[in-house]
Amino acid sequence: MRMMHNYFRIGGVAADLPYGWIDKCLDFCDYFLTGVAEYQKLITRNPIFLERVEGVGIIGRDEALNWGLSGPI
């Protein structure tokens, strides 16, 4: 929360992105995209991963309404 109150200013933010940040971000995107197919295979067919995430994040309709959540049912 400290950053949220101190970082944003009228007309912008407290500081611009550091020099070279955009290039590093684009380099990472290129690097990451080359492995997406491998990551997908590791996750979608991995029985250990699937066992660990099965049922995680499921919220029933009544609980969602009680928490004020929205989105597809």
Beta strands, then each sheet from edge to edge (+ up, - down):
strand 1: 8-9
strand 2: 12-13
sheet 1: 1+ 2-
end
